[in-house]
Amino acid sequence: MASSDTHDLNCLTIAELQQHAEVRMDKQTRDYYNEGADSGSTLLENSQAYGKYRIRPRVLRDISLIDTSVSVFGSKNPIPLGIAPTAMQCLAHPDGEVATARACKKAGMVMGLSSFATCTLEDVAEASGHNPRVLQLYLFEEREHSRKLIQRAKKAGYKAVFLTVDTPMLGRRNLEIRNQFKLPKPYKIANFTEDSQSNTAGKVTDGSLTSERDTVNRETSSSAPGYLDGEKRRPPSGPVTFHSHAPNPTLCWERDIEWLKQQCGPEMQVWVKGIATAEDALLAVHHQVDGIVVSNHGGRQLNGALATLDALPEIVAVAKGRIPVHIDGGIRHGTDIFKALALGADFVWVGRPILWGLAYKDQEGVELCLRLLRDEFTLCMGLAGAIKVSDISKDYLVRVDKSGFVSRL
């Protein structure tokens, strides 16, 4: 079941794609994209978790007509895979997120765009055409920044907002600290260039206007994170940057989810990205979000947290099909997609391999990445005896423990 597309004989796997990308990226970019938090154990375990499972193939099932497609955000996706939102893609190639959008359009796969993209959401929408796309959102303490971004996304036809909820503080990324990472010129955080040049005051979490003194400080100083001034919380100041504005320790279910739903509805769905426990999955259902993404931020936040695949079963168990459950983290092969679906995920998202494809051959490299994963998943379905995605269940898997003993799920 090899693809009819021409093979790149220099790159036949995602592992080879990573190798090609690493020699094309400078050290700062390579470290920024590939690093996890602290020792990187959670980053590593995200991928290793898939090795704990083996597939139980069924035979004599007439697989001559395999349907790998699923419906997501009102569109037909060729396989249950989307392109996860990753920041600052122009570091990998000058065409950045626009090249990724063109590759997604050609493949017919949904794309996630980071708030901290190096191309505007409008440019990405134009490159995407009618292909579905979602906006990853950091809900800032000064909500006006986020409100304006949401309104622009609605106007540009984005289908959903993925609220990142696992960054109340930023994880410790040692190489990023050692390299003193900064976005090099001429690149900018494209979606906030207007905000960084604006002299208008924003709003703090409770909706009250910032003081005139705070406004002056913003205009005369560089970006600074929020802080406690006695018992009063002062929001971040200055131009929007990832390190100063993305972490928001004030986020909470009761206040912020309802506000976000009011801002997004009815045009855009509201999802929460960063769910890692059954308890928070139940809260997501209670607050009537449209879906959840099981994620640990690519192992870049809390080192020592569960691998996303290990966290998935308990979340699926409490969601009970009431809302869709997606997953990201560690997916490097089509069989990984199959295993995630067998454990109850409805859909998966892949991040770093897209960046490697972009660094390797621009849009063509992203297309190659998607083609590899699509071909591997299709082959896996066929050899496992699954004819359509809804056939895939835990009956197809066994778990292998550290001693090599196999157990049915």
Summary of the structure (lengths in Angstrom):
residues: 409
radius of gyration: 21.2
end to end distance: 28.9
largest distance: 74.5
contacts: 1374
relative contact order: 0.20
helix: 44%
strand: 15%
